[in-house]
Amino acid sequence: MNDLPSLTFEQALAELQQIVAELEQGDGDLAAGLARYERGMQLARRCNDLLDQAELRVRELAANGSEHPFTGPLDSRT
């Protein structure tokens, strides 16, 4: 499938989660497992690319506004 460029982050993540669940079950033959793994890696790259784009956009917005991007540990936001 070459639908990766059209997938939203949420769509790619949902499909990736489904593939992970299938692989964890260990059902099927080796060839099918490898195909699912390959698709999962493509989906993970798509998610990472979309996150990188979002981060760049946030940085651009922060540069033009008065707010600065949060750079501390995630658990310190609460």
mmJSON file of the N, C-alpha and C atoms, coordinates in Angstrom:
{"data_MODEL":{"atom_site":{
"group_PDB":["ATOM","ATOM","ATOM","ATOM","ATOM","ATOM","ATOM","ATOM","ATOM","ATOM","ATOM","ATOM","ATOM","ATOM","ATOM","ATOM","ATOM","ATOM","ATOM","ATOM","ATOM","ATOM","ATOM","ATOM","ATOM","ATOM","ATOM","ATOM","ATOM","ATOM","ATOM","ATOM","ATOM","ATOM","ATOM","ATOM","ATOM","ATOM","ATOM","ATOM","ATOM","ATOM","ATOM","ATOM","ATOM","ATOM","ATOM","ATOM","ATOM","ATOM","ATOM","ATOM","ATOM","ATOM","ATOM","ATOM","ATOM","ATOM","ATOM","ATOM","ATOM","ATOM","ATOM","ATOM","ATOM","ATOM","ATOM","ATOM","ATOM","ATOM","ATOM","ATOM","ATOM","ATOM","ATOM","ATOM","ATOM","ATOM","ATOM","ATOM","ATOM","ATOM","ATOM","ATOM","ATOM","ATOM","ATOM","ATOM","ATOM","ATOM","ATOM","ATOM","ATOM","ATOM","ATOM","ATOM","ATOM","ATOM","ATOM","ATOM","ATOM","ATOM","ATOM","ATOM","ATOM","ATOM","ATOM","ATOM","ATOM","ATOM","ATOM","ATOM","ATOM","ATOM","ATOM","ATOM","ATOM","ATOM","ATOM","ATOM","ATOM","ATOM","ATOM","ATOM","ATOM","ATOM","ATOM","ATOM","ATOM","ATOM","ATOM","ATOM","ATOM","ATOM","ATOM","ATOM","ATOM","ATOM","ATOM","ATOM","ATOM","ATOM","ATOM","ATOM","ATOM","ATOM","ATOM","ATOM","ATOM","ATOM","ATOM","ATOM","ATOM","ATOM","ATOM","ATOM","ATOM","ATOM","ATOM","ATOM","ATOM","ATOM","ATOM","ATOM","ATOM","ATOM","ATOM","ATOM","ATOM","ATOM","ATOM","ATOM","ATOM","ATOM","ATOM","ATOM","ATOM","ATOM","ATOM","ATOM","ATOM","ATOM","ATOM","ATOM","ATOM","ATOM","ATOM","ATOM","ATOM","ATOM","ATOM","ATOM","ATOM","ATOM","ATOM","ATOM","ATOM","ATOM","ATOM","ATOM","ATOM","ATOM","ATOM","ATOM","ATOM","ATOM","ATOM","ATOM","ATOM","ATOM","ATOM","ATOM","ATOM","ATOM","ATOM","ATOM","ATOM","ATOM","ATOM","ATOM","ATOM","ATOM","ATOM","ATOM","ATOM","ATOM","ATOM","ATOM","ATOM","ATOM","ATOM","ATOM","ATOM","ATOM"],
"id":[1,2,3,4,5,6,7,8,9,10,11,12,13,14,15,16,17,18,19,20,21,22,23,24,25,26,27,28,29,30,31,32,33,34,35,36,37,38,39,40,41,42,43,44,45,46,47,48,49,50,51,52,53,54,55,56,57,58,59,60,61,62,63,64,65,66,67,68,69,70,71,72,73,74,75,76,77,78,79,80,81,82,83,84,85,86,87,88,89,90,91,92,93,94,95,96,97,98,99,100,101,102,103,104,105,106,107,108,109,110,111,112,113,114,115,116,117,118,119,120,121,122,123,124,125,126,127,128,129,130,131,132,133,134,135,136,137,138,139,140,141,142,143,144,145,146,147,148,149,150,151,152,153,154,155,156,157,158,159,160,161,162,163,164,165,166,167,168,169,170,171,172,173,174,175,176,177,178,179,180,181,182,183,184,185,186,187,188,189,190,191,192,193,194,195,196,197,198,199,200,201,202,203,204,205,206,207,208,209,210,211,212,213,214,215,216,217,218,219,220,221,222,223,224,225,226,227,228,229,230,231,232,233,234],
"type_symbol":["N","C","C","N","C","C","N","C","C","N","C","C","N","C","C","N","C","C","N","C","C","N","C","C","N","C","C","N","C","C","N","C","C","N","C","C","N","C","C","N","C","C","N","C","C","N","C","C","N","C","C","N","C","C","N","C","C","N","C","C","N","C","C","N","C","C","N","C","C","N","C","C","N","C","C","N","C","C","N","C","C","N","C","C","N","C","C","N","C","C","N","C","C","N","C","C","N","C","C","N","C","C","N","C","C","N","C","C","N","C","C","N","C","C","N","C","C","N","C","C","N","C","C","N","C","C","N","C","C","N","C","C","N","C","C","N","C","C","N","C","C","N","C","C","N","C","C","N","C","C","N","C","C","N","C","C","N","C","C","N","C","C","N","C","C","N","C","C","N","C","C","N","C","C","N","C","C","N","C","C","N","C","C","N","C","C","N","C","C","N","C","C","N","C","C","N","C","C","N","C","C","N","C","C","N","C","C","N","C","C","N","C","C","N","C","C","N","C","C","N","C","C","N","C","C","N","C","C","N","C","C","N","C","C"],
"label_atom_id":["N","CA","C","N","CA","C","N","CA","C","N","CA","C","N","CA","C","N","CA","C","N","CA","C","N","CA","C","N","CA","C","N","CA","C","N","CA","C","N","CA","C","N","CA","C","N","CA","C","N","CA","C","N","CA","C","N","CA","C","N","CA","C","N","CA","C","N","CA","C","N","CA","C","N","CA","C","N","CA","C","N","CA","C","N","CA","C","N","CA","C","N","CA","C","N","CA","C","N","CA","C","N","CA","C","N","CA","C","N","CA","C","N","CA","C","N","CA","C","N","CA","C","N","CA","C","N","CA","C","N","CA","C","N","CA","C","N","CA","C","N","CA","C","N","CA","C","N","CA","C","N","CA","C","N","CA","C","N","CA","C","N","CA","C","N","CA","C","N","CA","C","N","CA","C","N","CA","C","N","CA","C","N","CA","C","N","CA","C","N","CA","C","N","CA","C","N","CA","C","N","CA","C","N","CA","C","N","CA","C","N","CA","C","N","CA","C","N","CA","C","N","CA","C","N","CA","C","N","CA","C","N","CA","C","N","CA","C","N","CA","C","N","CA","C","N","CA","C","N","CA","C","N","CA","C","N","CA","C","N","CA","C","N","CA","C","N","CA","C","N","CA","C"],
"label_alt_id":[null,null,null,null,null,null,null,null,null,null,null,null,null,null,null,null,null,null,null,null,null,null,null,null,null,null,null,null,null,null,null,null,null,null,null,null,null,null,null,null,null,null,null,null,null,null,null,null,null,null,null,null,null,null,null,null,null,null,null,null,null,null,null,null,null,null,null,null,null,null,null,null,null,null,null,null,null,null,null,null,null,null,null,null,null,null,null,null,null,null,null,null,null,null,null,null,null,null,null,null,null,null,null,null,null,null,null,null,null,null,null,null,null,null,null,null,null,null,null,null,null,null,null,null,null,null,null,null,null,null,null,null,null,null,null,null,null,null,null,null,null,null,null,null,null,null,null,null,null,null,null,null,null,null,null,null,null,null,null,null,null,null,null,null,null,null,null,null,null,null,null,null,null,null,null,null,null,null,null,null,null,null,null,null,null,null,null,null,null,null,null,null,null,null,null,null,null,null,null,null,null,null,null,null,null,null,null,null,null,null,null,null,null,null,null,null,null,null,null,null,null,null,null,null,null,null,null,null,null,null,null,null,null,null],
"label_comp_id":["MET","MET","MET","ASN","ASN","ASN","ASP","ASP","ASP","LEU","LEU","LEU","PRO","PRO","PRO","SER","SER","SER","LEU","LEU","LEU","THR","THR","THR","PHE","PHE","PHE","GLU","GLU","GLU","GLN","GLN","GLN","ALA","ALA","ALA","LEU","LEU","LEU","ALA","ALA","ALA","GLU","GLU","GLU","LEU","LEU","LEU","GLN","GLN","GLN","GLN","GLN","GLN","ILE","ILE","ILE","VAL","VAL","VAL","ALA","ALA","ALA","GLU","GLU","GLU","LEU","LEU","LEU","GLU","GLU","GLU","GLN","GLN","GLN","GLY","GLY","GLY","ASP","ASP","ASP","GLY","GLY","GLY","ASP","ASP","ASP","LEU","LEU","LEU","ALA","ALA","ALA","ALA","ALA","ALA","GLY","GLY","GLY","LEU","LEU","LEU","ALA","ALA","ALA","ARG","ARG","ARG","TYR","TYR","TYR","GLU","GLU","GLU","ARG","ARG","ARG","GLY","GLY","GLY","MET","MET","MET","GLN","GLN","GLN","LEU","LEU","LEU","ALA","ALA","ALA","ARG","ARG","ARG","ARG","ARG","ARG","CYS","CYS","CYS","ASN","ASN","ASN","ASP","ASP","ASP","LEU","LEU","LEU","LEU","LEU","LEU","ASP","ASP","ASP","GLN","GLN","GLN","ALA","ALA","ALA","GLU","GLU","GLU","LEU","LEU","LEU","ARG","ARG","ARG","VAL","VAL","VAL","ARG","ARG","ARG","GLU","GLU","GLU","LEU","LEU","LEU","ALA","ALA","ALA","ALA","ALA","ALA","ASN","ASN","ASN","GLY","GLY","GLY","SER","SER","SER","GLU","GLU","GLU","HIS","HIS","HIS","PRO","PRO","PRO","PHE","PHE","PHE","THR","THR","THR","GLY","GLY","GLY","PRO","PRO","PRO","LEU","LEU","LEU","ASP","ASP","ASP","SER","SER","SER","ARG","ARG","ARG","THR","THR","THR"],
"label_asym_id":["A","A","A","A","A","A","A","A","A","A","A","A","A","A","A","A","A","A","A","A","A","A","A","A","A","A","A","A","A","A","A","A","A","A","A","A","A","A","A","A","A","A","A","A","A","A","A","A","A","A","A","A","A","A","A","A","A","A","A","A","A","A","A","A","A","A","A","A","A","A","A","A","A","A","A","A","A","A","A","A","A","A","A","A","A","A","A","A","A","A","A","A","A","A","A","A","A","A","A","A","A","A","A","A","A","A","A","A","A","A","A","A","A","A","A","A","A","A","A","A","A","A","A","A","A","A","A","A","A","A","A","A","A","A","A","A","A","A","A","A","A","A","A","A","A","A","A","A","A","A","A","A","A","A","A","A","A","A","A","A","A","A","A","A","A","A","A","A","A","A","A","A","A","A","A","A","A","A","A","A","A","A","A","A","A","A","A","A","A","A","A","A","A","A","A","A","A","A","A","A","A","A","A","A","A","A","A","A","A","A","A","A","A","A","A","A","A","A","A","A","A","A","A","A","A","A","A","A","A","A","A","A","A","A"],
"label_entity_id":["1","1","1","1","1","1","1","1","1","1","1","1","1","1","1","1","1","1","1","1","1","1","1","1","1","1","1","1","1","1","1","1","1","1","1","1","1","1","1","1","1","1","1","1","1","1","1","1","1","1","1","1","1","1","1","1","1","1","1","1","1","1","1","1","1","1","1","1","1","1","1","1","1","1","1","1","1","1","1","1","1","1","1","1","1","1","1","1","1","1","1","1","1","1","1","1","1","1","1","1","1","1","1","1","1","1","1","1","1","1","1","1","1","1","1","1","1","1","1","1","1","1","1","1","1","1","1","1","1","1","1","1","1","1","1","1","1","1","1","1","1","1","1","1","1","1","1","1","1","1","1","1","1","1","1","1","1","1","1","1","1","1","1","1","1","1","1","1","1","1","1","1","1","1","1","1","1","1","1","1","1","1","1","1","1","1","1","1","1","1","1","1","1","1","1","1","1","1","1","1","1","1","1","1","1","1","1","1","1","1","1","1","1","1","1","1","1","1","1","1","1","1","1","1","1","1","1","1","1","1","1","1","1","1"],
"label_seq_id":[1,1,1,2,2,2,3,3,3,4,4,4,5,5,5,6,6,6,7,7,7,8,8,8,9,9,9,10,10,10,11,11,11,12,12,12,13,13,13,14,14,14,15,15,15,16,16,16,17,17,17,18,18,18,19,19,19,20,20,20,21,21,21,22,22,22,23,23,23,24,24,24,25,25,25,26,26,26,27,27,27,28,28,28,29,29,29,30,30,30,31,31,31,32,32,32,33,33,33,34,34,34,35,35,35,36,36,36,37,37,37,38,38,38,39,39,39,40,40,40,41,41,41,42,42,42,43,43,43,44,44,44,45,45,45,46,46,46,47,47,47,48,48,48,49,49,49,50,50,50,51,51,51,52,52,52,53,53,53,54,54,54,55,55,55,56,56,56,57,57,57,58,58,58,59,59,59,60,60,60,61,61,61,62,62,62,63,63,63,64,64,64,65,65,65,66,66,66,67,67,67,68,68,68,69,69,69,70,70,70,71,71,71,72,72,72,73,73,73,74,74,74,75,75,75,76,76,76,77,77,77,78,78,78],
"pdbx_PDB_ins_code":[null,null,null,null,null,null,null,null,null,null,null,null,null,null,null,null,null,null,null,null,null,null,null,null,null,null,null,null,null,null,null,null,null,null,null,null,null,null,null,null,null,null,null,null,null,null,null,null,null,null,null,null,null,null,null,null,null,null,null,null,null,null,null,null,null,null,null,null,null,null,null,null,null,null,null,null,null,null,null,null,null,null,null,null,null,null,null,null,null,null,null,null,null,null,null,null,null,null,null,null,null,null,null,null,null,null,null,null,null,null,null,null,null,null,null,null,null,null,null,null,null,null,null,null,null,null,null,null,null,null,null,null,null,null,null,null,null,null,null,null,null,null,null,null,null,null,null,null,null,null,null,null,null,null,null,null,null,null,null,null,null,null,null,null,null,null,null,null,null,null,null,null,null,null,null,null,null,null,null,null,null,null,null,null,null,null,null,null,null,null,null,null,null,null,null,null,null,null,null,null,null,null,null,null,null,null,null,null,null,null,null,null,null,null,null,null,null,null,null,null,null,null,null,null,null,null,null,null,null,null,null,null,null,null],
"Cartn_x":[0.834,0.0,0.876,0.524,1.259,0.356,-0.418,-1.344,-0.723,0.522,1.154,1.067,1.336,1.285,-0.095,-1.138,-2.487,-2.978,-2.24,-2.678,-2.42,-3.406,-3.202,-2.389,-1.92,-1.184,-2.049,-3.291,-4.186,-4.453,-4.622,-4.843,-3.61,-2.447,-1.21,-0.945,-1.182,-0.961,-1.922,-3.18,-4.164,-3.781,-3.364,-2.957,-1.691,-0.765,0.461,0.147,-0.754,-1.141,-1.769,-2.575,-3.193,-2.129,-1.16,-0.09,0.721,1.026,1.785,1.015,-0.291,-1.107,-1.08,-1.178,-1.134,0.221,1.29,2.627,2.858,2.315,2.475,1.759,0.679,-0.035,0.785,1.625,2.504,1.824,0.614,-0.092,0.4,0.241,0.594,1.985,2.284,3.583,4.614,5.836,6.955,6.795,6.417,6.288,5.235,4.113,3.061,3.533,4.249,4.786,5.781,6.631,7.605,6.917,5.875,5.13,4.468,3.887,3.269,4.329,5.472,6.563,7.02,7.183,7.61,6.594,5.306,4.258,4.304,4.526,4.612,5.758,6.886,8.029,7.711,7.016,6.616,5.661,4.734,3.782,4.486,5.451,6.204,6.964,7.559,8.255,7.274,6.082,5.063,4.68,4.453,4.111,5.231,6.46,7.604,7.73,7.503,7.569,6.501,5.284,4.207,4.48,5.045,5.411,6.508,7.476,8.544,7.969,7.015,6.374,5.622,4.918,4.178,5.129,6.245,7.219,7.798,8.1,8.625,7.607,6.351,5.295,5.182,5.256,5.193,6.368,7.541,8.728,8.567,7.995,7.768,6.786,5.726,4.74,5.329,6.128,6.729,7.709,8.387,9.348,8.649,7.42,6.672,5.8,5.59,4.726,5.516,4.807,5.475,5.77,5.236,5.455,6.675,7.286,8.448,8.11,8.7,8.403,8.846,8.066,8.386,9.518,10.582,11.732,12.056,11.234,11.494,10.982,11.175,10.661,9.142,8.554,7.109,6.362,6.9,6.184,6.195,6.916,6.956,5.873,5.04,3.983,2.803,2.649,1.484,1.653],
"Cartn_y":[-1.181,0.0,1.24,2.164,3.417,4.555,4.315,5.309,6.133,5.888,6.56,8.086,8.715,10.178,10.758,9.986,10.503,10.225,9.43,9.091,10.232,10.491,11.438,10.743,11.527,10.949,9.917,10.277,9.387,8.082,8.168,6.968,6.067,6.664,5.889,5.246,5.983,5.447,4.303,4.448,3.39,2.112,2.254,1.075,0.459,1.29,0.797,0.02,0.536,-0.161,-1.512,-1.569,-2.835,-3.839,-3.386,-4.275,-4.787,-3.919,-4.334,-5.419,-5.226,-6.223,-7.561,-7.515,-8.743,-9.434,-8.663,-9.255,-9.841,-9.198,-9.716,-11.048,-11.272,-12.545,-13.674,-13.339,-14.336,-15.306,-14.996,-15.878,-15.634,-16.616,-16.47,-16.97,-16.965,-17.458,-16.332,-16.714,-15.779,-14.68,-15.038,-14.045,-12.989,-13.427,-12.478,-11.59,-12.17,-11.389,-10.346,-10.721,-9.768,-8.64,-8.981,-7.955,-6.981,-7.499,-6.623,-5.765,-6.362,-5.608,-4.466,-4.77,-3.746,-2.604,-2.943,-1.924,-1.104,-1.776,-1.087,-0.091,-0.462,0.449,1.661,1.443,2.551,3.489,2.915,3.715,4.492,3.864,4.551,5.739,5.567,6.677,7.797,7.416,8.418,9.211,8.526,9.202,10.147,9.687,10.523,11.746,11.557,12.685,13.727,13.257,14.184,14.909,14.207,14.85,15.888,15.57,16.526,17.782,17.597,18.74,19.594,18.938,19.665,20.437,19.818,20.492,21.713,21.58,22.704,23.837,23.498,24.517,25.235,24.484,25.094,26.034,25.617,26.475,27.755,27.628,28.809,29.758,29.219,30.047,30.7,29.958,30.492,31.609,31.503,32.54,33.856,33.781,34.983,35.508,34.72,35.111,35.341,35.479,35.76,34.497,33.362,32.128,31.401,30.605,29.812,28.341,27.487,26.049,25.484,24.554,23.881,22.905,22.974,22.098,21.26,21.351,20.588,19.168,18.376,17.01,17.017,16.02,15.97,15.926,15.265,15.136,16.413,17.436,18.681,19.659,19.283,20.159,20.246,19.284,19.27,20.187],
"Cartn_z":[0.0,0.0,0.0,-0.867,-0.911,-0.464,0.557,1.084,2.201,2.545,3.676,3.613,2.465,2.449,2.77,2.588,2.838,4.259,5.024,6.373,7.346,8.184,9.273,10.359,11.319,12.437,13.16,13.423,14.164,13.411,12.104,11.299,11.307,11.107,11.083,12.437,13.511,14.846,15.15,14.769,15.013,14.272,13.022,12.256,12.849,13.276,13.893,15.17,15.978,17.208,16.902,15.845,15.446,15.012,14.253,13.792,14.974,15.916,17.099,17.849,18.006,18.698,17.955,16.638,15.834,15.965,15.915,16.023,17.411,18.428,19.788,19.966,19.22,19.295,18.69,17.721,17.132,16.191,15.773,14.836,13.414,12.569,11.17,10.869,9.581,9.148,9.126,8.893,8.926,7.879,6.669,5.596,5.94,6.487,6.873,8.014,8.961,10.07,9.605,8.674,8.135,7.375,6.633,5.9,6.868,7.946,8.951,9.634,9.933,10.557,9.641,8.36,7.407,7.344,7.284,7.264,8.571,9.672,10.951,10.982,10.411,10.365,9.489,8.387,7.52,8.262,8.994,9.761,10.869,11.527,12.583,11.995,10.821,10.163,9.813,9.343,9.009,10.259,11.358,12.616,13.034,12.971,13.348,12.446,11.147,10.219,10.554,10.846,11.18,12.495,13.457,14.725,14.514,13.667,13.357,12.705,11.785,11.133,12.15,13.061,14.089,14.997,15.367,16.214,15.508,14.226,13.458,13.42,13.225,13.183,14.526,15.613,16.942,17.145,16.709,16.839,16.014,14.821,13.989,14.664,15.206,15.888,17.124,17.864,19.081,18.756,17.643,17.264,16.953,16.477,16.109,17.241,18.268,19.367,20.634,21.722,22.989,23.792,23.362,24.113,23.586,24.466,24.097,24.231,23.377,23.475,24.814,25.319,26.571,26.326,27.127,26.919,28.147,29.188,30.4,30.298,31.335,31.342,31.316,30.656,30.494,31.811,32.796,34.061,34.888,34.471,35.229,34.794,33.815,33.329,34.294,35.154,36.042,37.201],
"occupancy":[1.0,1.0,1.0,1.0,1.0,1.0,1.0,1.0,1.0,1.0,1.0,1.0,1.0,1.0,1.0,1.0,1.0,1.0,1.0,1.0,1.0,1.0,1.0,1.0,1.0,1.0,1.0,1.0,1.0,1.0,1.0,1.0,1.0,1.0,1.0,1.0,1.0,1.0,1.0,1.0,1.0,1.0,1.0,1.0,1.0,1.0,1.0,1.0,1.0,1.0,1.0,1.0,1.0,1.0,1.0,1.0,1.0,1.0,1.0,1.0,1.0,1.0,1.0,1.0,1.0,1.0,1.0,1.0,1.0,1.0,1.0,1.0,1.0,1.0,1.0,1.0,1.0,1.0,1.0,1.0,1.0,1.0,1.0,1.0,1.0,1.0,1.0,1.0,1.0,1.0,1.0,1.0,1.0,1.0,1.0,1.0,1.0,1.0,1.0,1.0,1.0,1.0,1.0,1.0,1.0,1.0,1.0,1.0,1.0,1.0,1.0,1.0,1.0,1.0,1.0,1.0,1.0,1.0,1.0,1.0,1.0,1.0,1.0,1.0,1.0,1.0,1.0,1.0,1.0,1.0,1.0,1.0,1.0,1.0,1.0,1.0,1.0,1.0,1.0,1.0,1.0,1.0,1.0,1.0,1.0,1.0,1.0,1.0,1.0,1.0,1.0,1.0,1.0,1.0,1.0,1.0,1.0,1.0,1.0,1.0,1.0,1.0,1.0,1.0,1.0,1.0,1.0,1.0,1.0,1.0,1.0,1.0,1.0,1.0,1.0,1.0,1.0,1.0,1.0,1.0,1.0,1.0,1.0,1.0,1.0,1.0,1.0,1.0,1.0,1.0,1.0,1.0,1.0,1.0,1.0,1.0,1.0,1.0,1.0,1.0,1.0,1.0,1.0,1.0,1.0,1.0,1.0,1.0,1.0,1.0,1.0,1.0,1.0,1.0,1.0,1.0,1.0,1.0,1.0,1.0,1.0,1.0,1.0,1.0,1.0,1.0,1.0,1.0,1.0,1.0,1.0,1.0,1.0,1.0],
"B_iso_or_equiv":[0.0,0.0,0.0,0.0,0.0,0.0,0.0,0.0,0.0,0.0,0.0,0.0,0.0,0.0,0.0,0.0,0.0,0.0,0.0,0.0,0.0,0.0,0.0,0.0,0.0,0.0,0.0,0.0,0.0,0.0,0.0,0.0,0.0,0.0,0.0,0.0,0.0,0.0,0.0,0.0,0.0,0.0,0.0,0.0,0.0,0.0,0.0,0.0,0.0,0.0,0.0,0.0,0.0,0.0,0.0,0.0,0.0,0.0,0.0,0.0,0.0,0.0,0.0,0.0,0.0,0.0,0.0,0.0,0.0,0.0,0.0,0.0,0.0,0.0,0.0,0.0,0.0,0.0,0.0,0.0,0.0,0.0,0.0,0.0,0.0,0.0,0.0,0.0,0.0,0.0,0.0,0.0,0.0,0.0,0.0,0.0,0.0,0.0,0.0,0.0,0.0,0.0,0.0,0.0,0.0,0.0,0.0,0.0,0.0,0.0,0.0,0.0,0.0,0.0,0.0,0.0,0.0,0.0,0.0,0.0,0.0,0.0,0.0,0.0,0.0,0.0,0.0,0.0,0.0,0.0,0.0,0.0,0.0,0.0,0.0,0.0,0.0,0.0,0.0,0.0,0.0,0.0,0.0,0.0,0.0,0.0,0.0,0.0,0.0,0.0,0.0,0.0,0.0,0.0,0.0,0.0,0.0,0.0,0.0,0.0,0.0,0.0,0.0,0.0,0.0,0.0,0.0,0.0,0.0,0.0,0.0,0.0,0.0,0.0,0.0,0.0,0.0,0.0,0.0,0.0,0.0,0.0,0.0,0.0,0.0,0.0,0.0,0.0,0.0,0.0,0.0,0.0,0.0,0.0,0.0,0.0,0.0,0.0,0.0,0.0,0.0,0.0,0.0,0.0,0.0,0.0,0.0,0.0,0.0,0.0,0.0,0.0,0.0,0.0,0.0,0.0,0.0,0.0,0.0,0.0,0.0,0.0,0.0,0.0,0.0,0.0,0.0,0.0,0.0,0.0,0.0,0.0,0.0,0.0],
"pdbx_formal_charge":[null,null,null,null,null,null,null,null,null,null,null,null,null,null,null,null,null,null,null,null,null,null,null,null,null,null,null,null,null,null,null,null,null,null,null,null,null,null,null,null,null,null,null,null,null,null,null,null,null,null,null,null,null,null,null,null,null,null,null,null,null,null,null,null,null,null,null,null,null,null,null,null,null,null,null,null,null,null,null,null,null,null,null,null,null,null,null,null,null,null,null,null,null,null,null,null,null,null,null,null,null,null,null,null,null,null,null,null,null,null,null,null,null,null,null,null,null,null,null,null,null,null,null,null,null,null,null,null,null,null,null,null,null,null,null,null,null,null,null,null,null,null,null,null,null,null,null,null,null,null,null,null,null,null,null,null,null,null,null,null,null,null,null,null,null,null,null,null,null,null,null,null,null,null,null,null,null,null,null,null,null,null,null,null,null,null,null,null,null,null,null,null,null,null,null,null,null,null,null,null,null,null,null,null,null,null,null,null,null,null,null,null,null,null,null,null,null,null,null,null,null,null,null,null,null,null,null,null,null,null,null,null,null,null],
"auth_seq_id":[1,1,1,2,2,2,3,3,3,4,4,4,5,5,5,6,6,6,7,7,7,8,8,8,9,9,9,10,10,10,11,11,11,12,12,12,13,13,13,14,14,14,15,15,15,16,16,16,17,17,17,18,18,18,19,19,19,20,20,20,21,21,21,22,22,22,23,23,23,24,24,24,25,25,25,26,26,26,27,27,27,28,28,28,29,29,29,30,30,30,31,31,31,32,32,32,33,33,33,34,34,34,35,35,35,36,36,36,37,37,37,38,38,38,39,39,39,40,40,40,41,41,41,42,42,42,43,43,43,44,44,44,45,45,45,46,46,46,47,47,47,48,48,48,49,49,49,50,50,50,51,51,51,52,52,52,53,53,53,54,54,54,55,55,55,56,56,56,57,57,57,58,58,58,59,59,59,60,60,60,61,61,61,62,62,62,63,63,63,64,64,64,65,65,65,66,66,66,67,67,67,68,68,68,69,69,69,70,70,70,71,71,71,72,72,72,73,73,73,74,74,74,75,75,75,76,76,76,77,77,77,78,78,78],
"auth_comp_id":["MET","MET","MET","ASN","ASN","ASN","ASP","ASP","ASP","LEU","LEU","LEU","PRO","PRO","PRO","SER","SER","SER","LEU","LEU","LEU","THR","THR","THR","PHE","PHE","PHE","GLU","GLU","GLU","GLN","GLN","GLN","ALA","ALA","ALA","LEU","LEU","LEU","ALA","ALA","ALA","GLU","GLU","GLU","LEU","LEU","LEU","GLN","GLN","GLN","GLN","GLN","GLN","ILE","ILE","ILE","VAL","VAL","VAL","ALA","ALA","ALA","GLU","GLU","GLU","LEU","LEU","LEU","GLU","GLU","GLU","GLN","GLN","GLN","GLY","GLY","GLY","ASP","ASP","ASP","GLY","GLY","GLY","ASP","ASP","ASP","LEU","LEU","LEU","ALA","ALA","ALA","ALA","ALA","ALA","GLY","GLY","GLY","LEU","LEU","LEU","ALA","ALA","ALA","ARG","ARG","ARG","TYR","TYR","TYR","GLU","GLU","GLU","ARG","ARG","ARG","GLY","GLY","GLY","MET","MET","MET","GLN","GLN","GLN","LEU","LEU","LEU","ALA","ALA","ALA","ARG","ARG","ARG","ARG","ARG","ARG","CYS","CYS","CYS","ASN","ASN","ASN","ASP","ASP","ASP","LEU","LEU","LEU","LEU","LEU","LEU","ASP","ASP","ASP","GLN","GLN","GLN","ALA","ALA","ALA","GLU","GLU","GLU","LEU","LEU","LEU","ARG","ARG","ARG","VAL","VAL","VAL","ARG","ARG","ARG","GLU","GLU","GLU","LEU","LEU","LEU","ALA","ALA","ALA","ALA","ALA","ALA","ASN","ASN","ASN","GLY","GLY","GLY","SER","SER","SER","GLU","GLU","GLU","HIS","HIS","HIS","PRO","PRO","PRO","PHE","PHE","PHE","THR","THR","THR","GLY","GLY","GLY","PRO","PRO","PRO","LEU","LEU","LEU","ASP","ASP","ASP","SER","SER","SER","ARG","ARG","ARG","THR","THR","THR"],
"auth_asym_id":["A","A","A","A","A","A","A","A","A","A","A","A","A","A","A","A","A","A","A","A","A","A","A","A","A","A","A","A","A","A","A","A","A","A","A","A","A","A","A","A","A","A","A","A","A","A","A","A","A","A","A","A","A","A","A","A","A","A","A","A","A","A","A","A","A","A","A","A","A","A","A","A","A","A","A","A","A","A","A","A","A","A","A","A","A","A","A","A","A","A","A","A","A","A","A","A","A","A","A","A","A","A","A","A","A","A","A","A","A","A","A","A","A","A","A","A","A","A","A","A","A","A","A","A","A","A","A","A","A","A","A","A","A","A","A","A","A","A","A","A","A","A","A","A","A","A","A","A","A","A","A","A","A","A","A","A","A","A","A","A","A","A","A","A","A","A","A","A","A","A","A","A","A","A","A","A","A","A","A","A","A","A","A","A","A","A","A","A","A","A","A","A","A","A","A","A","A","A","A","A","A","A","A","A","A","A","A","A","A","A","A","A","A","A","A","A","A","A","A","A","A","A","A","A","A","A","A","A","A","A","A","A","A","A"],
"auth_atom_id":["N","CA","C","N","CA","C","N","CA","C","N","CA","C","N","CA","C","N","CA","C","N","CA","C","N","CA","C","N","CA","C","N","CA","C","N","CA","C","N","CA","C","N","CA","C","N","CA","C","N","CA","C","N","CA","C","N","CA","C","N","CA","C","N","CA","C","N","CA","C","N","CA","C","N","CA","C","N","CA","C","N","CA","C","N","CA","C","N","CA","C","N","CA","C","N","CA","C","N","CA","C","N","CA","C","N","CA","C","N","CA","C","N","CA","C","N","CA","C","N","CA","C","N","CA","C","N","CA","C","N","CA","C","N","CA","C","N","CA","C","N","CA","C","N","CA","C","N","CA","C","N","CA","C","N","CA","C","N","CA","C","N","CA","C","N","CA","C","N","CA","C","N","CA","C","N","CA","C","N","CA","C","N","CA","C","N","CA","C","N","CA","C","N","CA","C","N","CA","C","N","CA","C","N","CA","C","N","CA","C","N","CA","C","N","CA","C","N","CA","C","N","CA","C","N","CA","C","N","CA","C","N","CA","C","N","CA","C","N","CA","C","N","CA","C","N","CA","C","N","CA","C","N","CA","C","N","CA","C","N","CA","C","N","CA","C","N","CA","C","N","CA","C"],
"pdbx_PDB_model_num":[1,1,1,1,1,1,1,1,1,1,1,1,1,1,1,1,1,1,1,1,1,1,1,1,1,1,1,1,1,1,1,1,1,1,1,1,1,1,1,1,1,1,1,1,1,1,1,1,1,1,1,1,1,1,1,1,1,1,1,1,1,1,1,1,1,1,1,1,1,1,1,1,1,1,1,1,1,1,1,1,1,1,1,1,1,1,1,1,1,1,1,1,1,1,1,1,1,1,1,1,1,1,1,1,1,1,1,1,1,1,1,1,1,1,1,1,1,1,1,1,1,1,1,1,1,1,1,1,1,1,1,1,1,1,1,1,1,1,1,1,1,1,1,1,1,1,1,1,1,1,1,1,1,1,1,1,1,1,1,1,1,1,1,1,1,1,1,1,1,1,1,1,1,1,1,1,1,1,1,1,1,1,1,1,1,1,1,1,1,1,1,1,1,1,1,1,1,1,1,1,1,1,1,1,1,1,1,1,1,1,1,1,1,1,1,1,1,1,1,1,1,1,1,1,1,1,1,1,1,1,1,1,1,1]
}}}
